[in-house]
């Protein structure tokens, strides 16, 4: 890490930007956005009203559109390299994003509320596909710690607010941008703002098209051409046709309409369409130990001892080859996999000013999401081509052996409505009261497919539907006790319900069914001899709970504030599926073994709670002409009932044909955690042309109590409490970004030349069951030429991952007992050129 820092400091491309530059122009951002205005003021909406970042008594990191551009943030996941402590990790596919903050995240299964919720124009978006493109974005704000007394969802770790540029009622304008980069990456985006009726009606239309060739190649063809592989007689006839991985092919369009019919009334509607039809991300084969294939249990899968021995040897060779070629990945017959995402969304916001002090706001959101993805989860090549009459499988002719393929298809609707009554008094008393309702559920056939160790092809996908409903009332007030001291108090009460409907895979149709048919299929089986063993089932769970925030802030001076706050966040009860009801998963005989366990105690996942205390200070300074800010926050969080996976592998061995066995793993409440740390956000501008900054987080996660994995004390072998070293620690002990931006004294064609960049550093983080992804340092650089010849033309050149660091970016399967371990590597060095014209 130290070497990387030195290399960056010695290179001109290591200069970096800071969010919200201290010398930004007052016209850079409108008053309701998170941007730099005046002499370094950053305006945020973390408390549902526009105010200075330095006046908000909680930890917030904010980035305006200029900061996002200078850090070449092309997708929301890129923000993690400039927001300390925030992690976006791909787990289980391109669309399955685990966002974590302050040690809290979400397991990449299920459809419950994420630990960190992303709000797009103030409406929560689902975790599936949440790494959205960042074109025509006004600002991004990262709120740290539990949220819920000001926003729709109750969250454990924090919230990310993403706001698009809203229509301007007064001025015509817009921009167009073209980008070309490595791997034939190209993008075209733009926006146009049209005041239809001056001061009354305005329309803004924005869009983006992005394309990129696969940047991870398929290793299969070269691997099967190796002499030692040929000596085993191993082949893959399709290997030369595999397309590779990790391309980009997405299209977006957004239409925003603002109507202000009279003074004090404003209505804005934002409609958006997004589609990505891409290849999956390629997985790196971290470990391959397939010796279990030669055991008496698994040997029948391949038909003979010699075929099993060859498969084990082939897996060992594949592991060595993958480590020699980390920029590639084995296809394994998935044909590039798939990462298809589509969303249609509408957000309508109505603001009504009743008086100088009172106003009403209603925010309605509708979103329909489609996600269809498939990955070669084990990351291995095809270990056996099949084509033999397997005597252990009744003489059936085998197909190419599948180690672990995962597929997922969800079509879902999301409806949210947030009604708020806002008070802003002249004496400093401010508050908000709100009622929030949301429902999300199936909008078409949905389900999963997990094919593990199969020589007879893929198993048919299940039908899996989940419906969530939430109703909450909330409020928060800032009460001035003196002209310097404020008391902040807020509360929320929530009522939640979750239900699932599950049908096992249909071997006749090989397709999932919709929600109504799923429930009908269950009803048709009531009273039949197989009612409790056919795998068809549904269940529901309700929860209600309070959450709160309470604290004080004290203005020592207009430029120096200290504060203390405490909050409670809750993730409601959730469900594992399918419904556990057959003998192998309930073990009525009580003769417990790996194939006779009682999982009924795990059907419901207990409520998770985070209670924190945060102490901080926010300082704005001007010393000898140097302007800047220094914000420091220290926090402690008690995280009760923290969850993680309990994998089938090594813990359970269900008899063949157990249709209500968990597809691959279940979620369990594993531990109570103590999480504490310190965060810093600092910047300084010695003069108008140079800005230096640093934001960093030190986070420590300790296990306060291990929770019993088994509910009856006798689940079976290898099942008990997790060890302390097996508990997930999602946030690194340290992460930070050094930043700088310099407007050079060189002005070709009367333009400003700006050098900028960032150096992101992280310690080990994330992982599963205690495994930690390795820490790394990542440098990004950029050169911009602004306002060429006094016009609106800008040129930019960027490099991401400047030193081509090979780093671990996310896990797929990292489990001690799994014969394969796979993970995602971050992108290699990427460069590009941009041309932007603003009018």
N, C-alpha and C positions, 0 to 999 in steps of 0.2 A: 504494500500500500504506500509506504514512504517513497519508494522509487517512482511510483506512478505520480505522486504529488510533485516530486522534483521535476519529472519530465514535463508535466503540465505547466509549472511555473516558468520553465525555461522556454516554452513554446508560445509564440504569439497567438496561436489558435486556442490557447487555454484560457484566454480572457472570457469572462462570463457576465451574465446579467443578473440583476436582482429584481424580484417582483416589486413593482411600484417604485420606479426610480425617483430619487429625492428631488431631482431638478426637472421633473416632467412638466410639460406645458399644461396650463390650466384647462385648455380645451381638449386635452387628450381623452377625457372620459366624462360622460354625463354624470349627473349627481347621484344617480341611483345604481351605479355600477362599482365594482371593485377595481378601481384604477387609480393611478396617481394624478392628483390635482394640486394646483397651487405649489407650495413648497414642500412636497413630499407627503401630502395627506393621501391616505388610501381610504376610499369609501366602500363600505361593505353593507350587506343586508342580513347579517348573521342573526339579528333580533327582529327581522321582518320590517325594519325601517332603515332608511339610508342614514348612516352615521360613520364617523371617523373610526378606522380600525383601532386607533389609540384610545377610544372611549368605550370599547367593548370589553367587559370584564370576564372574558374567557379567551382561551388560546385559539386564534384563527390565523390561517395562512391564506393570502389572497393573491391572485394573478390576473392582471388585465390582459386585453388582447395583444398588446405590444410585448408583454412579458412572455406570453405563450408563443408568439412568433419568434422572439429572439432565442428561446430554448427549443425551437423547432418541435413543438408539441403538435403531433399530427393526429394522435388519438388520446383519449382521456387517460389511458394507462401510462402515457409518457410523463404525466404529472408527478409520478412517484419519484423521479430523479431530481425534482426541485422542491418537493414538499416532504420535509423530514418526518420519518416514522410512518409514512403512508406506503403501503405495498399493494400493487396490482399483480396477482399471480394467476397464470393460466393453470387450471387443474381440471383434468378431464376433458380438455378440448379448447379450441379457440374461443368458443362462445361462453364457456364456463369460467367465470372470473371470480376469484376470491379476493376481495378487498379487505385489508386489515389495517387497523390503526390502534395504537396504544394496547397492543397485545390481544385485540379482539377481532375476529373475522367470521368466516362462515365456511362450513364444510361444503365441498362442491357437489352435493346431492340435495335433493329435496327442493321445495319451492316456498320456503318460509321467508320471513323478513331477514334481510342480510344484517350482519353486525354493523356494517357501515353502509348507510343508504345513500344512493345518488339521486339527487333531485334535479330534474331537467325543467327549467322554467317553473320551479316550485312544485312540481308533481313528481312523486317517487317513481323511479323506473326499476324494473326487475334486475336481479343480478345476472341473469342469462343475457349475454350480449350488452353488458353495461359499459364496455370500453368503446364509446361512440366516437365518430370523427369530430374534430374540433374546428370546423369551418364556421366563419361568421359568428364567432363566440365573443360575447362582451366581457365575461369574466368567469373565473373558477374560484370558489372559496372552499377551503378545507376547514371544517369545524371539528375540533378535537374533544373527545369525551362524550358521555351520554347526552342524547338530544331527545326532545319529545314534548316539552312544554311550550314550544313555539312552532313545531313542524308536525306534519301529518303522522309519521311513523314514530314509534318509540324505539330508539336505537341504543345499542350498547357501547359502541366504540367511537361513533362520530357520524358526520354527514358531509357530503360533497355537494355543493350547490353549483350548478352549471346554468348560466343565463345567456341566452342568445341576444344578438343585437336587435333592439326593438325598432319599429318604424318611427321615423322622424316626421313630425307633422309640418315642418317648415321648409326643409331644404331637399332638393333633388340631389342625388349622389349615389356612389357605389364604388365597386372595384372589380377587377378581374385579375386572377393570378394563375400562372402556369408554372409547373414544376417538372423537372426531369432529373432522374438520378440513377444510381446503380441498380442492376438487375432490371433495366428497362422500366424503372418506375416512372410513371408520369401521372400528373394530376392537373385537372382544370377546375377552378372554382371561381365563384363570383357572386356579387349581390348588387341589386339596384333598388334604390329607395325613391318612391314616387309620392309626393303629396298630392292626392287626388283633389281634395278640397282643403285649401290652406287653413291650418290650425284646427281642422275638423276631422279629416280622413286621410290616412296615409297607408300605402302598401309597400311592403318590402319582400322581394323574392330573392332567395339565395339557393345555390346548388353546388354540388361537387361530384366529380367523377374521378375515381382513382383506379389505377391498374399497375400491376407489377408481376413480372415473371417469378416462378418458384425460386426461392433463394436457398432452399435445402434440397439437395439432389438425392435421388434414390440410390442406395448403395448396392441393391440386389444384383444388378447385372455384373458389375465388377467382382462382387464377392463370389458369385457362382462360377466365375471364370478362373478363380484361383486353383492352382494344381492340387493343393491339399483338400479343397472342397470337392473337386472332381474325383479325387481318389476315393471319396466316400460314396460316390455314385449319386450325389445330391444335385438336383437341378430345379429350376423354376422356369418353365417355358415362357411365362409372361414377363420375366424380369426386364427385358429390354424395352418394354412398353410402359413401364410405370412412369407417371408424369412428374414425380417429385412432390414437394410440400411447400407450404408457406408462401403462397402467392397472394396478391391483392386484386380483388375485382368487386368494387362496390360503387353504388350510385345513391345519391341523396338529393332531395329537393325540399325546401322549406318555404312556406308562404305565410307571412305575418300581416295582419290587418288591424290597424288601430282606428277606433272611432271615438271621437270626443264630441258628442252632439251639443253639449252645453258645458259651461264652466262647472267643474267639480265632478263630472262623470266621464269616465274613460273605460272603454272596453277593447281588449286586445285578444285576438284569436291567432294562434300559431298552429298551423297544420304541417305535418312533416311525413315524408316517405323515405325509407332507407332500405336498401337491399344489398346483401353481400352473398355472392355465390362463389365460394372459394374452396381450395384444397385445404385439408387439415394441416395443423402444425406437425412437423416431424419430431418424433421423440428420440432422445438419446438413450441407448442401451447402457445402463449403468452397471448392471450385474445380470449374469445369466448362469444359474446353477440348476440344471435340469436333471440331476441325478435321480430325483424322485420318480421320473418316468420309468426307471428300471425296477421300481418296487412292485410288489405283488398287487398293490392297489391300482396303480396307473398303467401297468404293463399292458393290460388288455386294450388300451386305447389305440395302440399302434400295431397290435396283432402278433408281434413276435419279439423275442429278446434282441435279435440282431437289429431290427428296425429301431427299437428303443435306444440301443447303444449308439447307433449312427446319429440319431436325433440329439443325444446328449453331446456327442463330439461336435456336431454342427453348431449347437448353441454356444459351446465354448469358443469355437473359432469366430463366431459372429461377435461375441463380446470383445475379443481382441481386435477385430477389424473395426468395430465401432469406435473403440478408444483411439485407434490410429487415424480415424476419419470423422472427427466430431462434427464437422459441418455438413454431414450427410445423415441419413436415417434409413432404416430398413422399412420397406413397404409392407412386406409380409402378406401380400395378396389383397390388401385393402384398396388398391388402385388409387392411391393418393388420398384416400379418405374424403371426408366432406365437412365443410363448415358453412352451412347455408343459414343466413339470418335475414329476416324481413320484419319490418315494423311499420305500422301506420299509426300516427298519433295526432291528437288534437288537444290543445290546452286553451281554455278560455278564461281570462281574468277580467273581472269587473271591479272597478274602484268607484265608490260614491262618497264624496265629501259632504257630510251632513252639516258640518259647521267647522270653525277653525280648530276645534278640539276633537270632534267625533267623525269617524269615517267607517264605511263598510267595505269589505272585500270578499269576493267569492271566486275561488279558483276551482275550475272543473277540468278534469283530465280523462281522456280515453286513449287507450293504447291497445293495439292488437299485435302480438309478437308471434312469429313463427321461427322455431329453431330446429334444425335438422343437421345432426353431426354424427360422424363415425370416425373412429381412430383405431390404430393398431396399438392398443394399450401396452402390450408386452414389449413392443419395439424390436421384435426379433423377425428374421426372415421365416419363410415357410420351412419348417423343420422336417416335413415328410410330405411327399406328393400324393400319397394314397394310391388308390387304384388296385387295392388287393381285397380279396374276400376275407374279411376278418372273422376268424372262427369264434372269437370271444363275443362278437356282436351278431351272432346268428347267421354268419356268412355274408353280411352286408358289405358291399364294396365301399371302401373308405374314400374320402375326399381329402384334398390338401389339409394338413393338420393345422388347426387354429389354436394358438396358445391363449390369446385374450383379445377379442375384439369387443369394443363397446360402441353402441349406437343409441341415439336419443332423438326423439321427435316430440316437440311440444308445440301446440297451437293454443294460445291463451289470450283472453281479454283481461284488461285491467281498467277499472273505473274508480276514480277518486273524486271526492268533493270536499273542499276545505272552506268553511264559512267563518269569517273573522269580523269581530267588532273591535276597532282600534281607537284608543284614546291617547291624545298627546296634549297634555296640559301646559299652560304658560308657566306654571310654577315648577316644572321639571317632573311632575308625576306622569309617567307613561305606562301604558299597558295594552294587553291584547287578550280577548276572550274568543275562543273558537270551538267549533264543532267539526269533527272530521269523520268521514265515512269512506271506506274503501271495500271493494270486492274484486277478487281476481279468481279466474277459473277457466275451465276448458272451453275452447272454441272450435274443436275439431278432434279427430283421432290423435291420441298422444300415447307415448309409451317408451320403454327402454328395451334394449337387448344387450345382454352380457353373455357372450359365448366364451367359455373358459374350457380349455383342454378338450377340444372336440375334433374327432376324425370323421364326423358325419355332417359337416357343414355347419352353418350358423343356425342357432336356435331361433325360433320365431319371436318377434318382439312382443313384450307384454302390452297390456292396456293399463296405463297408469294415469289417473286423473286426481288432481288436488284442487280443492276450492277453499279459499280463505276469505273471511269477512272480518271487518274491524270497525268498531264505532268508538269514538272517544270525545270527551269534552276536556278542554284545556284552557289554561290562562297563565299569564306571567305579567308582573308589574315591577317597575322600578320606582321606588318611593324615596324621595329626597328627605333625609333626616336633618341635614344642614346644607349650606351652600356647597360643601365639599364631599359629604358622606351620603351615599345612597344605599338603600336596602333593596335587594332584588329577591323576589319570591315568585315561584310558579308551581303549578300542579297540573296533573292530568289523571284522568281515570279512563281505563280502556276496557272494552268487552270484545273478546276475539273468539272466533270459531274456525276450526280447520277440519276438513273431512277429505277422505280419499276413497276412490273406487278402483279396485284392482282385478284384472282378469289375467290368467296365465296366457302365454303365447298360443295363438291358434295355429296348429300345424297344418290345417286345411287351407286357410286363406293367407297365412303368413302376413297378417295385417292387424293393426290396432283398430278399435272401434271408438265411437264418440261417447260422451258422458252418459247420455240417456240409455244407449244400448248397453253400456257397461253395467249400469244399475239393473236393467231389465234381465241381463244374463244371470245376475246374482239372484234376483227374485225367482227366476225359472228353476233354480236349483234347490230352493227351500223344500225340505221334506224328502228329498231324494237320498238314496243310500250313500252318495258321495258328497253330501252337503258340506261336511267338515273336513274333507280331504282333497277337494278338487282345486283348491287354490283361489277360487273366486271369493272375494270378500270386500267389505267396506267398513269403515269406522270413522268416528268423529271425536273431537275433543274441544271443550270450551275452557276459556280462561278469562279472568278479570283481575285487574290489579291497578294500584296507584303508582305513579312516578312523580318526581318532583325536582325542583332546583331551589336553592336558597343561598344567599351570599351577600357580601358587602363590597362596595368599591369606594375608595377614598382618593380624591384629587389633592395630592400634596401641593401641586402647582398646576397651571394649565397644561404643562408639558410632561407631567409625571403623575401616574396613577398606580396605586397598589390595590389588590383585590384578593378576596377569598371566596370560593364557591364550592358547594357540594351538590351532587346530582345523583339521581337514581334512574337507571335505564333497565328495561326488561325486554327479553325476547320470549314471547308466550310459548306455552306448551305446544308440542308438535308431535307428529306421528311417524313411526316406522311402518313400512309396508313390505309385503302383503299382510293380511290378517293371519296371525299365528293361531291355528286351530287344529291341525292334524296331529297325529300321535308323535311323529319324529320331532316336532317343534314345541310340543307340550309335555311329552313323556309321562303319560298317565301311570305307567308302571313304576315310576320313580327309580328305575334302574338306569341311572344317569350314565351317559357315555358321550363321546364326541358325536354320535349319530342319534342320541336320544337326550335332548336338552329341553328346558322350559324357557321359551323366549317371551312369554306373555308379559313378564315384568318390564320388558323393553318396548312394548307396543307404543307407550306414550313416553316421549322425551320430556323431562321435567323443565319447568320454567327456568330460564337463565336470568341472572340479575347482576348488574354492575352498579356498585355504589362508590362514588369517588369524592375526593377532596382535592381542589386545585388552588394553589396560591401563586400569584404572579404579580409582575410589575410591567408597566409599559412606559417607556421613556422616549421622548423626542428631544433632540439636542441640536444646538448650534454653537460650535466651539471654534473660534478663530476662523470663521467663514466656512467650516466644514459642517454639513447638515447630515442628520441621520436619525436612526431609531434603534433602540435596544429593548426587546421584549423577551422576558424570561418567565417560564411557568414551571412549577414543580407539582407533581400530582401523585396521588396514591389511589388505587382502585382495588376494591374487593370484588372478585368475579366468582360468583357462586354457580355451581352446576355447569362448569365449562364442559363442552362436548368435544368428542372426537370419534373416529371410526373404531369399530370392532370388526375386523375382517373375518370372513369365512375361513380363509386360508390359515391352517394351523390351529384354529379354534373349534371348527365344526366339520363334520363329515356326514352330510345328510344322505340317506339312501336315495338311489336313483329314482326319480319320479316323485320326489317330495315337492309338490307344486307351490306350497306356501312357505318354502324356504327363502330367506333373503337372497336376492339376486347375486350380490357380491359382498355386502357388509351391512351393518346396521350402525346407527348413531347412538352413542351412549353418553350419559353424564359421567365424566371421568374424574373431575377434581374440582376443588375450590382453590382459587389462585389469588395471590397477592401480586399486583402489578404496580410498579412505581417508577418514576423517572423524572428527568429534567429536559425541557425543550428551550431552545433559544432561536430567536429570529432577529437578526441584526443587519443593518446596512449603513453605509456612510458614503457621502459624496464630498470629497475634498474640494472639488470645484464642479462647475456645471458640466464638465466633459467626462468625468470619471466617477463611477459608482462601484463600490466594493461591498460584498455582503457574505453572510454565512447564516444558514439555518441548519440546526442539528437537533438530534434527540438521543438521549440515553434512556433506555428502557430495560427494566429488570423484571423478570417473571419468576416468582417463587411458588412452589406448591404448598398451600396451607393444609390441605387435607385430600387424601386419596379416597375416592368414592368406590364402593364395591361394584365390580362389573357384574357379578352374579347376584340375582335377587333372592335366591333360595339357599345359597351356600353350597349347592351340589350340581352346578350346571354341567360339569364334565371336566376332563383333563385340559390343562393349559388355559383355563379360564379362571381368573381371580381379579384382584385389583391390578391396574397398571402400576408399574414402578414409576417413581418420581422422574427418572430420566426418560420415560416414554411419553410424558405429557407434552402436547404441542406447545411450542413457544413461537408464536406467529411473527412477532415484531423483533427485529434485531436489537441486540444490546446497544449498538450504536449505529446511527446513520446520519449523514450530513452532506450538505452541498456548499461548496465554496463558489462564490460568484463574482463576476466583475464585468464591467462594460465601459468601453473607452471610445469617445468620439474623437477621432484623430484630427490633427491640425491640417491634414491634407483634404483639399476640396476640389477634386476633378469635376469639370463641367458644373461648377457651383453646387456640388452635392456633398452631403455629409458621408464620411466613411466611418463605419462603426465596427469595432471588433468586439465580439461577445462570445460567451460560452459558459460552461459549468463543469465542475468536477464533483461527481456523486460518489460517496464512499459508504459502504455498508459492511457490518460484521455479519457473521453467520445468522441465518434467519429461516423462518418457515419450516416446511417439512411435515412429516407425519410420524407419529409415535416416537417423538424425540429426535428423529433424524433432522439435521439442520443443513439447509443449502449453504454452500460456501460463500463467504463474503467476497466482495470485489470492489474495484474502483473503476469508474466509467467517466471518461472525458468527452465532452461535446464542444464543438467550436463553430463559429459563424462569422462571416463578414457580410455587412450590408452596405449598400450604396444608396442613400436616400435622397429623393428629390432631384433627380438628374436634370440638369439644365433648367432648374426652376419649375419643372413639371411635376405631375403626380406619378412619375415612373420611378420604381425602385427595383434594384437588383440585389440578389442575395446568393451566397454560397455557404452551404452547411456541411459539416461532417459530424456524424454521430458514432460513438464508440471509436474515438480517434485512434487509439492504440490497438484496435482489433482484439480486445480482451475476450477470452472465452469464459463465459460465466453462466452459472446455473440460475435460471430465471423462474422455474416453477416445477412442482412435483407432479407425477402422474401416479405411479405406484412405488412407494418407498416403504416397504414393510419387512420386518426381520424374517418372517417365515415364508415370504413369497419367493418362488424360484426365479423371478425376474424382477428387476427394479428399473424403472424408467423415469426420465425427467426431461424438462424442456431447457434448452440452452437459449440464451439471449441472442439477438441478431448480431452478426459480425459488423465490421466497419461499413457504414452506409454514408454515401455523399449525394449531394444534389444541388441543382441550381434553380433559383426562383426568379420570376419576373412578375412584378405587380404594378398595375396601373390604377390609380385612384382618381375618381372624377366627381 
